Amino acid sequence: LCLISFNLRGWNYAETHRKDKKFNEFLRLKVGEAPVIFEPILLNKSVTQLNQLLENNGYFEGTVTADTIPVQRKLFKSRPRKKKVKVEYHIQTGKAYRLKRINYSFEDLTLKTLLNDESIQLNKPAFAPRDRFQVDLFDKERSRITDIMKNLGYFTFDQTHILFDVDTNLTGEFFNVSIRFRNLREQVKINDRDTLIH
């Protein structure tokens, strides 16, 4: 009856024997799998990452919590109990926020004429009304616009010239987004970031 994973058993065997033997070294490094040590700080980090994942995908009101449950199991009478911890994650996504309206703003007004040129398709974004908020779509749109501008001869245009102002202060689970084109003549490095308005 195999109650412990083969990888863990292999690692334990190699750890308790001479490590200079090639076979034991092979078990420890190639076949074996070291036991996972529970670290509360890593648990908190995982909860933070999961919360960020929810927000990046439009679940702004979602929550993630985690419970730790001590597990003690004695396999053999002659051996002490093994201390283990079971982790349970509880995820409440809530409703996803969806796009209601798209606006454009230009710090350099000479670029505004490009928006109405259907052949350029600058006003055909990667997202549309009713789409769920997704950070990946904003990254995709930023790349799409940058490619268009460079193909038009704006060789100094890069992704830092595009900002997204997202407003979730609406009735219901909706958001508006304003695609903002920064001034191409700006020479000073500006650390502007996308804005999220709750």
N, C-alpha and C positions, 0 to 999 in steps of 0.2 A: 504494500500500500504506500503510494508516494504522496506524502502530505506536504512536502517542500519542493519548490520548483527545481528542476534539474540544474538550471543556471546558478541558482543560489547555492545548491549543494556542492557544485563544482568549485565555486569561489571559496566556500568554507573549507573544503578539503585542501585546496592549494594554500590557503592562509595558515593552516595548522601544520603544514609540512614544510620541508626545506624548499625555499624559493629559488635556490640556485639550480634546481633540477629543471631541465627543459620542459618535461611533461607538465610539471606543476605550474611552471610559468605560462605554459600554453593554456592550461585550465583557468588560471587566474585572469589572464589578459584577453584571451580570445573567446573562451567558452563561458567562463564564469560571469556572474553578475553580482556586484557588491550590493549589500542590503541598503535600502534607502533610509537615511537617518531623518527623523522628523525634526524640522526646524520651524518654529512658530513664525519667524520673520519671513520665511519663504511662503508660508500659508497666507500671510497678509499680502505678500506681493502677488500671489495668484489671484486673490480676491480683487485686488486693485486692477489687475490686467483684465479680468473678466468684466468688471464694471466698465472699463475703457472700451472693451470690445462691444458691449451693449450700446454705449453712446456712439461709437463710430458707425454703428449700423441703425441709428435712428431711434433707439429705445432709451430716450432721455430720462424717463421716469423708472427705469428698471433698477433692480437692486440685487446684489449678490451677498450672501452670508455663508459662513462655513461653521460647522460643528465638528469637534473632535471627540471621538468615543474611544476610551481605553479598551483594549482587547487583551485579555490574558488567557493563554492556553497552555496547558501542561500536557505534552505529548507522552512523556514517560515519567514514572514515579521517581526514578533516580536522578532526574534532571530538573533544574529550577524552571519556573514559569518564564516564558518568553514575553517580554513587554512589547506590545504592538499598539498602534493607534490607527483607527479607522477615521477617515475624513469624509464628511458629507457636505456637498455644496448645495445650497438652496438658491435657485435663480428664479426671480420674478421679472419677466420682460416688460410687462405693461404693453400699452399700444404703441405701435411704431408711428413716428412722425412722417408725414408725407408732404411733398412739395405742392404749394398752392400757386405761387407766382414767381416769375423770373424777371428781374430788372437789370439794366446795364447802366454803368456810370463811367465817365471818362475824365481823367485829370487832364489829358491832352485831347482837346476837342477836335483836333484834326483827324483823329482816328474814328470819330463818331460816324463819318460818312461811310466807313467800311461796313457798318452794321446793316445798312439797307441795301447793300449789293448782294443780290441773291446768288450770284455766281461764286462768291467767296464762301458763303454758308457759315459766316461767323456766328450768325444767330440760330444755328442748329445745334444746340448743346447736347451733351451726352446724357442728359436727364430731361424729364418732361413732367408737367403737372401730374400729380397722383403718385409719382415715383417715391419710394421710401428713401429717406436720408441714408446715404452711404458715403463715407469718406473716400472710398475707392473711385466713385464716380466723379468726385471733385478733382482727384488726381488725374483721372483720364481726361477730363475737360481741360484742365490746365495744360496738359501735353498737346491736346488737339489744337487749342488756340495758339500755342507757341509754334507749332509746325506751320500753321496757316500764315502767321505773321512773318516767319522767316522766309517762307516761299514767296511772300509779297515784297521781299527786299528789306525788311526790318531786321537786319542781321544782329543788332544788339539787343533785340527783344528776347527775353528769357522768362522762365516760369515765375521769377520773383516780381514780374510786372503785372501779375494777375492775382487778385485777392477776391475772396468770397465772404461777403457779409451775410450771415445767416440769422434771421429773426424768427424765434419760436414764440414770441409774445403775441400769439393769436388765439382766437377761440378754437378749442378742439386741438387735436393732434396734427397740426399743420405748421409749415414754416415757409417763409419767403426767402429768396436768395437774391442778392445783388452781386452781379459779376463786375468787379471794379478793375479798370485798366489804369495802371499807374503811369505817371508822366515819364515818357521815354527820355526826356532831356535831363532828368534828375541824375546828377553825378555822385551825390553823397550816398553812401550805403545806408539804407534804412532797414531796420529789423522789424518791419511790419509783418503781422501774421493774420491769418484768416480770423474773422471776428464771429463769435457766437453770442447772440443776444437772446437771453431768456426773458 
